[in-house]
């Protein structure tokens, strides 16, 4: 086995500095998943882009990001997590510069795809490094801080994007990445260790092709489903067929992995009940987060007329609560275990987002949403740290890369599912609510004007509402008498606003139900194993204390000898001395 070189072990003596560097890199890529949405209208104008081209500026990044996460986790095992982390940051920096300098929609989409490759390369490595730098009894605190930064990036994107687009240009939503990731690269070489095992890994190329193609097809179908009304895309190929083909490829991938000595995704990970539940909860939590952000963003901007900056600042209570509580939830997880912390977080989170739907009204203000968003933030703050900590503790150290890849893939699939399912449910509910509300509102018009008014909303509903695009469902008909124009405009706004608020409630109820089901699932979690006690009574240096952390196989829920069912011999699964 390789011995740990002094220059690699030295940074591990400052694990909290290492953590902050990892947070910096993750902040940049997660910020980019939300900041661009705000800039789309300006981007369309500046590059003369079509709506489809503008949407692929967002979707191209998300598609590549999700499809490559599993492959990137194995590349981290092969080349070292720090090396892949810094390589991903460098690629992300280059792509951000190209995005800002793009002169056509095609150039921007290509640069965004390259950004997705860089983001996928670095994303799984952060959790691996945290697991190997921090001892087991400090891992919760570390993931608490990491989770607070991740949550901060996710909800601060709209605010920063609105400010940059309003006072500079859309190009600065990409240029803002450059100093962040440049600092991340420099600091990573100084303060992030390179945990390596002494063995060589190989890349399962058939597995790479099967997993990438399967994930790409599933994510593409989910992203584009609403756009094609879940019907035909081209040449008779439908969205359900694309999703089914992706699911079939993933099933073949799972069968293939069972026959490999060194699988891309060791299926033995899922034999641990805790890890499996954490993956499911990761999908559920991200589904609910994306659903809430989508529904409330449309409500704030399209119904209440807030600017992007105003809408972003409305979410400040959620950001503050999440950022403040996450580190404490991580410490509590270290002390008492994460089972009941996670359960409480899921229940509180469900109550918070249910409150968002309950207080929504056409005359609501930012203060209306402040208390319920604060509650939702508390719930989120209590979820992320125990979820990540329990998942990574349940995975043997030599499988940390694969575990991180699975968790990150689940997170992205949850976000994608949240966007697509929420969009479909919201559009359906809104179409029904518009028809009912239009009939009621038409009574305020002269009898001769009522049919045209209600038919306008009917055509919008039959044609498929483009939820989230900032468009009202109907417009004042051509040839309307001037004296009726202001009346119709007021009624159209009133119908859309009340219908949208009515549609919010059953849409958000889907996420509330999933979160409560996830809370019930927490009851199946086993009692956590006690943290291993170090046998080193007098470590020679501070470096040895933090860089060498023993691992007891039984603590990970695995037998002390034999195989894990994933092709890794037991003699390669003992201790983090070889991992560092």
MONOR-V524623 format. One line per field, one symbol per residue. ss: DSSP state (H for helix, E for strand, L for the rest). phi: phi as a letter, one per 20 degrees, with the letter a starting at -180 (. if undefined). burial: b if it has 9 or more other C-alpha atoms within 8 Angstrom, else e. A space follows every 10 residues. Layout:
ss=???
phi=???
burial=???
//
This chain:
ss=LLLLLHHHHH HHHHHHHHHH HHHHHHHHHH HHHHHHHHHH HHHHHHHLLL HHHHHHHHHH HHHHHHHLHH HHHHHHHHHL HHHHHHHHHH HHHHHHHHHH HLLLHHHHHH HHHHHHHHHH HHHHHHHHHH HHHLLHHHHH HHHHHHHHHH HHHHHHHHHH HHHHHHHLLL LHHHHHHHHH HHHHHHHHHH HLLLLLLLLL LLLLHHHHHH HHHHHHHHHH HHHHLLLLLL LEEELLEEHH HHHHHHHHHH HHHHHHHLLL LLLLLLHHHH HLHHHHHHHH HHHHHHHHHH HHHHHHHHHH HHHLLLLHHH HHHHLHHHHH HHHHHHHHHH HHHHHHLLHH HHHHHHHHHH HHHHHHHHHL LLLLLHHHHH HHHHHHHHHH HLLHHHHHHH HHHHLLHHHH HHHHHHHHHH HHHHHHHHHH HHHHHHHHHH HHHHHHHHHH HHHHLLHHHH HHHHHHHHHH HHLLLLLLLL LLLLLLLLLL LHHHHHHHHH HHHHHHHHHH HHHHHHHHHH HHHHHHHHHH HHHHLLLLLL LLLLLLLLLL LHHHHHHLLL LLHHHHLLLL LLLLLLLLLH HHLLLLLLLL
phi=.feffgfefg fffcfffgff ffffffgfff gffdffgfeg gffgffdlef fffffffeff ffffgffdff ffffffffdo ffffffffff fffgffffff egdbgfffff ffffgfffff fegfffffff feeefgedff ffffffffff ffffeegfff ffffffdcbf fffefffgff fffffffffe cdfdfceede dddefgfgff fffffffffg fffegfgell dfealmedgg ffffffffff ffgfffffde fcffcfffge feffffffff fgffffgfff ffffffffff eeeemfffff ffffeggfff ffffegffff ffffednege ffgfffffff fffffgffef bfdfcgfgeg ffffffffff feefffffff ffffeggfdf ffffffffff fffffffgff ffgfffffff ffffffffff fffedggfef gfffffffff ffenfefnem dffbcfgfnf ggfegfffff ffffffffff fffgffffff ffffffffff fffeffffff gfefeeebgf bfgffeedcf cegffencff cndencneff fdcdnegffd
burial=eeeeeeebbb bbbbbeebbb bbbbbbbbbb bbbbbbbbbb ebbbeebbbe eebbebbbbb bbbbbbbbbb bbbbbbbbeb bbbbbbbbbb bbbebbbbbb ebebbebbbe bbbbbbbbbb bbbbbbbbbb bbbbbbebbb bbbbbbbbbb bbbbbbbbbb bbbbbeeebb bbbbbebbeb bbebbebbbe bbbbbbbbee eeebeebbeb bbbbbbbbbb bbbbbbebeb bbbeeebbbb ebbbbbbbbb ebbbebbbeb ebbbebbbbe ebebbbbbbb bbbbbbbbbb bbebbbbbbb bbbbebebbb bbebbebbbb bbbbbbbbbb bbbbeebbbe bbbbbbbbbb bbbbbbbebb ebebeeebbb bbbbbbbbbb bbbbbbbbbb bbbbbbbbbb bbbbbbbbbb bbbbbbbbbb ebbbbbbebb bbbbbebbbe bbbeeeeeeb eebbebbbeb beeebebeee eebeeeeeee eeeebeebbe bbbebbbbbb bbbbbbbbbe bbbbbbebbb bbeebeeeee ebeeeeeeee eebbbbbbbb bbbebbeeee eebbebbbbb eebbbbebbb
//
